[in-house]
C-alpha cells in the first residue's frame, strides 16, 4: 500500500489546487492597487474601505443577508415539519412524498427560476404587486426547504422510535415529549439544514435573477452586473470577506464537534 501513498497525496493536492486556485486569485486581486483584473501593481487595503463606501454593494449585501436569514429560518421550520410528517407515512406514500420533495433539488435552476417568474407575474396581474423582496423570499424558501428535508430525514431514521413513547410514559405530554426528546434528537440535522439553506440562499443567482424584479437586487446579481463596470477589486474584497467569515464559522463548528466527540468518548 505504501507505493500508492505518494500518487494519492499528489492527486489530492491537485484536486484542492483546482478547487481553491480561483479563490486564491480573487483574494490576491482584492489587495491589488491597480483597478484591473489582469495587471497587479502594488499592495493596498483601500478596496476593502471602498466596499463599505459603495452604497449599491452594501444594500445588496444587506438584502442577501436578510433574504438568506429569513429563508433559512422559515425553510428549516417547514422542512422539519415536513420530514416528521413524511416519516409518519409508511410504504409507498412515504416514497412518493420523498420523491416529490427531491424534485426541486434535481430540477435545473433555470427551469425553476423561469417558472417562478411566470407564476409571480401571473399572480401580480391579479393581486397588483410587483416582483421584489417578497417574491425572492418565497422563491428561496421553495428551493431551500427540500435541503432541510434531506438533512432531517436521516436523523429521523436513526432515532429510536420508542424514545417518544418513553417520554410520554415518564409524564411528558405530547408537546413536551416532542420538544424535549424528538427535537433534541433531530437538532444536528436541523442545524445542518439551516446552514445549507442559508448558504444556498446567500449564493443563489439564477432563481434570484428571474424573481427579483426591477427594483430589488441581491449580492450575486450586483456582482454579475458589476462585471461590466470597473469594480473588480471591490467585488474581490467583498468576496474575500465573505470567504473568511464562512471559513471561520466552519472552523468553529468543527472544533466544537471535535470537542463534543472527545467528551462523549470520555
C-alpha positions in Angstrom: 0.0 0.0 0.0 3.0 2.3 0.6 3.6 2.7 -3.2 0.2 4.3 -3.6 0.6 6.9 -0.8 2.7 9.4 -2.9 0.4 9.4 -6.0 -2.8 9.6 -3.8 -1.3 12.6 -2.0 -0.4 14.2 -5.3 -3.9 13.6 -6.6 -5.4 15.2 -3.5 -3.0 18.2 -3.9 -4.0 18.7 -7.5 -7.7 18.4 -6.7 -7.5 21.0 -3.9 -5.4 23.2 -6.1 -8.0 23.1 -8.8 -10.8 23.9 -6.3 -9.1 26.7 -4.5 -6.9 28.4 -7.1 -9.8 30.6 -8.3 -10.4 31.7 -4.7 -6.7 32.5 -4.3 -6.9 34.7 -7.4 -9.7 36.9 -6.2 -8.0 37.2 -2.8 -4.8 38.4 -4.5 -6.9 40.8 -6.7 -8.5 42.3 -3.6 -5.1 43.7 -2.5 -4.2 44.9 -6.0 -3.6 48.6 -6.1 -4.4 48.7 -9.8 -8.1 48.7 -10.8 -7.6 45.7 -13.1 -8.3 42.0 -13.2 -5.1 41.2 -15.0 -2.3 43.7 -14.0 -1.1 43.6 -10.5 0.6 46.8 -9.2 1.4 47.2 -5.6 -0.4 46.2 -2.3 -3.3 48.1 -0.7 -6.2 47.8 1.6 -8.2 50.6 0.0 -10.6 48.3 -1.8 -11.9 47.0 1.5 -12.6 50.5 2.6 -14.3 51.2 -0.8 -16.6 48.3 -0.3 -18.2 50.0 2.8 -18.5 53.2 0.8 -20.2 51.6 -2.1 -23.9 52.0 -1.4 -25.0 49.6 -4.1 -22.8 46.8 -2.7 -23.8 47.4 0.9 -27.5 47.5 0.0 -27.2 44.3 -2.0 -25.3 42.6 0.8 -28.0 43.6 3.3 -30.7 42.3 1.0 -28.9 39.0 0.6 -28.3 38.6 4.4 -31.9 39.4 5.2 -33.3 37.0 2.5 -30.9 34.2 3.5 -31.7 34.5 7.2 -35.4 34.6 6.7 -35.4 31.9 4.0 -33.2 29.6 6.1 -35.3 30.1 9.3 -38.7 29.5 7.5 -37.5 26.7 5.4 -35.9 25.0 8.4 -39.3 25.1 10.2 -41.2 23.9 7.2 -38.6 21.2 6.3 -38.5 19.8 9.8 -42.3 19.6 10.0 -42.5 18.1 6.5 -39.8 15.5 7.4 -41.8 14.4 10.5 -45.0 14.3 8.5 -43.4 12.1 5.8 -41.8 9.8 8.3 -45.3 9.1 9.8 -46.3 7.7 6.4 -45.5 4.1 5.6 -44.6 2.3 2.4 -45.5 3.7 -1.0 -46.9 7.1 0.3 -43.7 7.9 2.1 -41.6 7.1 -1.0 -43.9 9.2 -3.1 -43.6 12.3 -0.9 -39.8 11.8 -0.6 -39.5 11.7 -4.4 -41.6 14.8 -4.7 -39.5 16.7 -2.2 -36.4 15.8 -4.2 -37.7 17.2 -7.5 -36.8 20.9 -6.7 -33.2 19.7 -5.9 -32.9 17.8 -9.2 -34.7 20.3 -11.3 -32.5 22.7 -13.2 -32.4 26.2 -11.6 -33.1 28.0 -14.8 -36.3 26.0 -15.2 -37.3 26.7 -11.6 -36.5 30.4 -11.9 -38.3 30.9 -15.2 -41.4 29.0 -13.9 -41.5 31.1 -10.7 -41.1 34.3 -12.7 -44.2 33.3 -14.8 -46.1 32.3 -11.7 -45.4 35.5 -9.9 -46.2 37.6 -13.0 -49.5 35.8 -13.3 -50.3 36.4 -9.6 -49.1 40.0 -9.9 -51.6 40.7 -12.7 -54.5 39.8 -10.3 -53.1 40.9 -7.0 -51.5 44.1 -8.3 -47.9 43.6 -6.9 -44.5 43.7 -8.4 -41.7 41.2 -8.1 -39.2 42.2 -5.4 -38.3 41.2 -1.8 -41.4 39.0 -1.2 -41.1 37.0 -4.4 -37.4 36.4 -3.9 -38.0 35.3 -0.3 -40.8 32.9 -1.4 -38.6 31.5 -4.2 -35.7 30.9 -1.8 -38.0 29.2 0.8 -39.2 27.0 -2.0 -35.8 25.7 -3.1 -34.3 25.7 0.5 -37.0 23.5 2.1 -36.0 20.3 0.2 -32.5 20.6 1.5 -33.8 20.8 5.1 -35.9 17.7 4.5 -32.8 15.9 3.1 -30.9 16.8 6.3 -33.5 16.0 8.9 -34.9 12.7 7.4 -31.7 10.7 8.1 -31.8 11.8 11.7 -35.4 10.6 12.0 -34.4 7.2 10.7 -31.5 7.0 13.2 -33.8 7.9 16.1 -35.2 5.2 18.3 -39.0 5.1 17.7 -39.6 4.2 21.4 -38.0 7.4 22.8 -41.2 9.4 22.2 -43.3 6.7 23.9 -40.9 6.5 26.8 -41.1 10.3 27.3 -44.9 10.0 27.4 -44.7 7.2 29.9 -42.5 9.3 32.1 -45.0 12.1 32.4 -44.5 14.4 29.3 -47.4 15.5 27.3 -47.2 15.4 23.5 -45.7 18.9 23.2 -43.1 18.4 25.9 -42.1 15.0 24.6 -41.6 16.5 21.1 -39.5 19.5 22.2 -37.5 17.7 24.9 -36.9 14.4 23.1 -37.7 14.3 19.4 -36.4 17.8 18.6 -33.2 17.3 20.6 -32.5 14.1 18.6 -33.1 15.9 15.3 -31.1 19.0 16.3 -27.9 18.1 14.3 -29.9 17.6 11.1 -31.9 20.8 11.8 -28.7 22.8 12.2 -27.2 21.3 9.1 -30.3 22.1 7.1 -30.3 25.7 8.4 -26.7 26.2 7.4 -27.2 24.6 4.0 -30.3 26.7 3.4 -28.5 29.9 4.5 -25.5 29.2 2.2 -27.6 28.3 -0.8 -29.8 31.3 -0.4 -26.9 33.7 0.0 -25.2 32.2 -3.0 -28.2 31.9 -5.4 -28.1 33.8 -8.6 -30.3 32.2 -11.2 -33.6 32.0 -9.3 -33.0 35.4 -7.7 -32.3 36.9 -11.2 -35.7 35.7 -12.5 -37.7 36.7 -9.4 -36.1 39.9 -8.2 -37.9 42.4 -10.3 -36.5 45.8 -11.5 -36.2 47.4 -8.0 -34.6 44.7 -5.9 -31.1 43.3 -6.1 -29.2 40.6 -4.2 -25.5 40.5 -3.9 -24.9 37.8 -6.7 -26.9 39.9 -9.1 -24.9 43.1 -8.3 -21.7 41.1 -8.7 -22.9 39.9 -12.1 -23.9 43.4 -13.2 -20.5 44.7 -11.9 -18.6 42.6 -14.4 -19.5 45.2 -17.0 -18.0 48.0 -14.9 -14.6 48.6 -13.3 -15.4 47.1 -9.9 -13.3 44.0 -9.9 -11.2 45.0 -6.8 -14.3 45.9 -4.8 -16.0 42.6 -5.7 -12.8 40.7 -4.8 -12.6 42.4 -1.5 -16.2 41.7 -0.7 -15.9 38.1 -1.8 -12.7 37.7 0.4 -14.5 39.0 3.5 -17.4 36.6 2.9 -15.0 33.7 2.4 -13.1 34.5 5.6 -16.4 34.6 7.5 -17.6 31.3 6.2 -14.2 29.6 6.8 -14.2 31.0 10.4 -17.7 29.6 11.0 -16.7 26.2 9.6 -13.6 26.1 11.8 -15.6 27.0 14.9 -18.2 24.3 14.1 -15.6 21.7 13.5 -13.7 22.5 16.7 -17.0 22.2 18.6 -17.8 18.9 17.0 -14.3 17.5 17.8 -14.6 18.6 21.5 -18.1 17.1 21.7 -16.8 13.8 20.3 -13.9 13.7 22.7 -16.3 14.4 25.6 -18.6 11.6 24.5 -15.7 9.1 24.3 -14.6 10.1 27.8 
